[in-house]
Amino acid sequence: MHRVLLLGAGKIGCMIARFLHRTGDFDVRVADVDPNSLAALSAAHPKIETIKLDASDHAALLAAAKGRDSLVSAMTFSFNPGIAKAALESGASYFDLTEDVETTKTIKQIAKQAKAGQIFMPQCGLAPGFVAIAAHALTEGFDKLDEVRLRVGALPQFPTNEMKYNLTWSTDGLINEYGNPCEAIYEGKLIETLPLEGLEHFSLDGIDYEAFNTSGGVGTLCETLAGKVRNLNYKTIRYPGHAAIMKALLNDLNLRNRRDVLKDILENSVPATMQDVVIVFVTVSGLKNGHLMQETYVNKVFAQEVGGEVKSAIQITTAGAICAVLDMLADGSLPQTGFIRQEDIPLPAFLANRFGRYYAPQDVSFRAAAE
C-alpha cells in the first residue's frame, strides 16, 4: 500500500484522490485549509481520510507527512517549494502540477539532496507533463531533428462569450502562463519569447483554432533537447480572437502587473464549465534515412463519465497524468532517486498505465509506431 499525502482538495485534487483511492492500492490522506472543500470530499467519499492543514505551516506539514511515501501537490505553485522541502525532510517522494518555471528550478535544486529511494517529479499534469512525454517519444525515431512543435489547449465545447473561453483550470496558473516569459529553441539557441505572441491559425476536424506563446508548458524539454533540435516551441490552443482580448487586458490595461485584479475579473465574470475538450497536437520533423519526414501526435479528450459522475476533460487528463507517474513509482517502473523529467517516461508505458489510458489516442497506427 503506497501512502500518499495529497495537498489540495479542489477540483483536480479531489479527482486525484478519487482515482487513487478506488484502486485499493493507495492510502490517501487529503489536506486543505478550507473545511468546506474537505467536507464536500468526505460527503462524496467518506472512506478517504481528510485533515485541515495550512500548507504554509511547515511544522504542521511535516507532521502530516510523517509515514507517507509520497507528497502530491494539487495547490497553486507558490506553495510547492515548501511542500518539496517537507518531502525532503520527511523522506517522501514529491510530485506536483506546476507550470511555473522558477518553481521547477527550485524543486530541481531541492532534489539534489534526495535520499536513496526518494524522487522529485514536478510538472506532472497535461502541459507541462504528458505533452513532453508524447513529444520526446516522437523525436526518438529521427536521425536528426529539425522542428518540435507542441500545441495544447483546454477549451469549452460550447463557447458563448467574446473571449470564446470558460474557466477550466487554475486562474493563477492561467495568468502565469499568459504573463510570464516563454522558453523556446530558435536556430539551435535557447531563447525566451513573449507570451501571447507568435500567433498562428490552424484547423482540426473542421474547427478553426489559434495558438500563441504561453509560459511553462514545454517543461524541461528545451533543456533536454538543447543542441539536438533547430527549433522547438510550445503554444496554447484557443478559439480565434482569444489572444487579442487577453493582450488588451494584460498589455493595454497593464493587468499583467495587477494580477490580483485580473484574477478577480476572470473569476467573477467568466463562468467555469464541465463541458470541455482537451486538445494535444504535437509535430516533430527531421531526417530519417536521409529524407525529411514528419511525425504527428493528435488527440482530443472530452468530458466524460468516470465512476458514475461526469468529470471535465481537464480534470481527467491532469489527474490521470499525475496518478500515472505516481502509480509507476509505486510499481517500481520509474527511477528511484533524484529529479525525474517527464520525458524520462516511455510513452508506451504511460499509455498502458491504468491512469495513462485516458490519453490513449484513437489512431491505432500511432500507437503501433510508438510501441
N, C-alpha and C positions, 0 to 999 in steps of 0.2 A: 504494500500500500504506500503510494507516494504522497507525502503530506505537504499540502500547499497552503500558504498564506496569501490570499488574494486581496490586494488593496484597491478598493473602489467598487461600489455597488450600484453604479449607473447602468445604462442600457447594455454597454459592452461587458462590464464586469459581471452583471447577472447572467449574461449569455455564456461567458466563460465558466462561471460556477455551475450552470446547468449542464453544459457539455461534459465537464469533468466528473461531476457527481454521478450522473446517470450511468457512467461506465462501471461503477463499483470498484475501480482501480485507484481512485484518488480520494484522500481525506481532505476536504476543502473547508478552510476557515476563511470567512469573508469579513473584512474590516472596513468600516466607513465612519466618518464623523457625523453623518446625517442619520438620525434614528428612523426617520420616515422611509428612507431607502432600504435600510436593514429590515424594517417591519414588512415592507412590501415583498422583499425577497423571502422572508420567513413564512409569510402567508401563502406564497405560491409553492415554496419548497421547504417545509418545516424541518426536514432532516439535515439541511445544510446549516452548519454552525455559523453564527454571526456574532461579532463583537463591535462595540462602539470604540473607535480609536481615532485620535488625531495623528495623522502621519507625520506631522512636523514635530511631535513629541518623541524624541529619539529614544528615551528610556522606555516609554510605553511600547514603541515599535519593536525594540529589542525583546521585550518581554513577550509580545505576541508572536515573534518569530522563533522563540525557543522551541526546539524539537521539530521545526519544519524543514523539509528537504528543499523547497523552492519558495521564493518570494516572487509574486507576479504583480506588476503594477498596471492597473487599468485607470490610472489617475492622470491628471494633466502633467506635462513634462517637468514643471518646476519642482515637483515632489521627488522625482526619480533619483537624483543624486543621493539624497538622504536615505531612500529606501535601499539603494545599492550598497551604501555604507553599512546599513543594518544587516544586509545579507552577508557581506564580507565578515562582519564581526560575529555573526551567528553561525557561520559555516554553511549557509544555504546557497543554492544557485539563484540566479536572478534573471528575470525576463520583463520586458516592457514593450510598449506600443509607440514609443516616442517618434515624432518626426523632426524633433529639434536637433540640429546639427551639433551645437555646443554641448547639449546634454549627453549626446552619444560619445563625444570626445572625453567627457568627464568619466563616463562609465568605463570607457576603454582604459583610462588611467587606473581606475579602481581595480579593474580586472587583473592588472599586473601583479597584484598582491594575493590573487586567488590561491586557495589551498588545493591540494590534490582532491579531485572529485567534485570541484566547485566551478561552475561555468557562469559567465556573464554574457547574456544574449539580448541586446536591445533591438528595437525596430522590428518586432515580430508580428506586425499586422499585415495589411494589404500592400500599402506603399507609404513608407518603406516596409519591406517584408517579402511577401510572396513574389512581387514583380521582379525582384532581384534574383530569386531562385529560378524563375522562368527564363529571364534574360541570360543568365550565366549558362543555363543548360543549352540554349541555342548557340552560344558562342563556341561551345566545345567541339562542334563539327567542322570548324573552319581552320584552314591552314594559315590565313592571315585575315585579321579583322579590319573592316573599313568603318562601318557605322553601327551603333547600337542605339535604338530609339525606344524609350519606354513611355507609354501613354496609359493613364489610369483615370477613371472617373467614377464617382458615386453620385448618381443622378436620380431625380424624381422621374417616375414613369410618365406622370401626367403634369408637366409644368403649366402653371396658370398665371404667374406674375411676370412682370417685365424682366426680372432677373433670370427667369426660367430656372429657378432653383428653389429647393426646400432644404432645411437643415437636416442632415443625415448623420453628422459627425460632430465631434467636439468643436465648439465655437472657438475656443482658444487655439486649438490645432489648426483650424481653418484660417484664422487670421495670421497665425505664424507662417503658414505656407504662402499666403498672399503677400506678406510683408517683409520676409527675410531674403537675403541673397541666396542664389541657387548655384549648386555645383554642377559642372559640366566638363567635358573634354572637347577642345576645339583644335583641330590640326595637330593633334598629339600632345597638347598642353592642357594642364589642369587650369580652369578658369572659374570665375564667378560671373553669373549673369543676373540681370534684373528680373524680379518677379513680375508677372503679368505681361511680360514682353515675349517676343518670339511667336506671335500669333500665327496659327496655321488652321486650315479647314480641311475636313475630310468627310466622307460618307461611309456608313456601315449599315448594312441591311436596309438601305433606303432611307436612313435617317441622317440628317446633317449635324455635324458636331464641329466645335472649335477646340483647340488645345493651346496652352500657353505655359510659360515657365512658372514653376512653383518650387518652394524650398523643401528639402528633406526627403522627397520621395525616392531619390536614387539610392539612399542608404550609403553603404560603403563601397558601392560598385565602381565609382570613379577611382578610388584608391586601388581596388583590386585589379582593374584593367588599365591602369596608367602604364604607358609605354607599349601597350598591346593593341590599341584601337585609335583610329584617326579622329573620329567624332563620337561622342556619347552625350545624350541629354535626356532629361525627364520632363514631361509636361502633363498638366492636369486637363482632363477632358470635361467640357461643359457644352451646353447648347449655345448656338450662335447669339452673340450680343452680351453674354455674361461678363466677359473680360472688360468691355468698355464701361459698364456700370461700376464694376469694382475699382477700376482705375480712377474713375471720377471720385469715388468715396475715399480711397486710400491716398491718392496723389493730389487731386484738385482741392478736396476738402481737408487734406492733411490728417485724415484719421489713422494713417499709418503710425503717427506719433501720439495718437489719442485712442489707444486700443481698447481701453475700458469703455469709451463712448461708443465705438464701433460694435463692441460685443453687446452692449445694451440695446443698440438699434436692431441688430440682427436677431437677437433672442426675443425681442418684443414685437417684431414686425414680420419676420419670416417664419411661417409655420414649419414644424417638423412633419415628416411623413414616414410611414412604414411601407409605402408602395414605391420602392426604389429599384434601381438596377445598377450593378457594378460592372464596369467595362474594363477589361485588361487587354491591351493591344501592344505587343512587343515585336519589333522588327530588327533583325540582325542581317547585315550584308558583309560580304568579303570574298576572299578567294578560296575555292575548293577545287583541287586538282587543276589549277591554272585558269579556272573560269570564275567570273564574277557572279556570285549567287546570293540569293536572299532567302531567309527562313523567317516565318512569322508565327507567333502565338496570338490567337484571338479568342476571347471567351467573354460571355455575358452570364452573370449570376443574378437571378431575380429574387425578390422577396418570396418566401415560401413557408410552408408549414413545417415546423420542427417540434416533435414531441407533443403534437396536438395544439400548438399555438403558432400563429403567423408571426414570423420574425423578418426584419428588414434584411436586405442583401448586405448592407454594411455591417450589421451585427453578425451575420453568418460568416462572412468572409474574414472579418477582423478576429472574431473569437475563434473561428476554425483554424486560422493560421497560427495563433499563439498556442492553442491547445495541441496542434500537431507537433510543434517543436518540443513542447513540454512532454508530450507522450513519447517522442523519440528519445528524449533524455532518460525518461523512466525505463524504457525498454533496452537502453544501452547502445542505441544506434547513433548517438551523437558523440563527438569528442567529449572527454570527461573533465577537462580542466582548461581554464582560461577564457579569453574572449572569443566568441564564436560569431562569425558573419553569416548573414542569411544565405549568401551564395556558396557557403560551405556545404549546404544541404543538397543532395542529389534530387532533381525534380521527380524522377520515377518513384523514389522512396517517399517523398512528400505526398504525391498524389495517391499512393497506395495506402497511406495512413487513414485511419477511420475518421479523423477530422479533416485532413487534407483533401479527402474525396469530394468535398463541396466545390473544389476548384477544378475537378477533372473536366476537361473540355469535351464537347460532343464530337470533335474532329478525331476520329479513330486513327487516321493516318499520322496525325501529330503525335499521339500517344505512342504509336508503334515506333516512330522515328526517335522519340525521346528515350525509349527503352533500349 
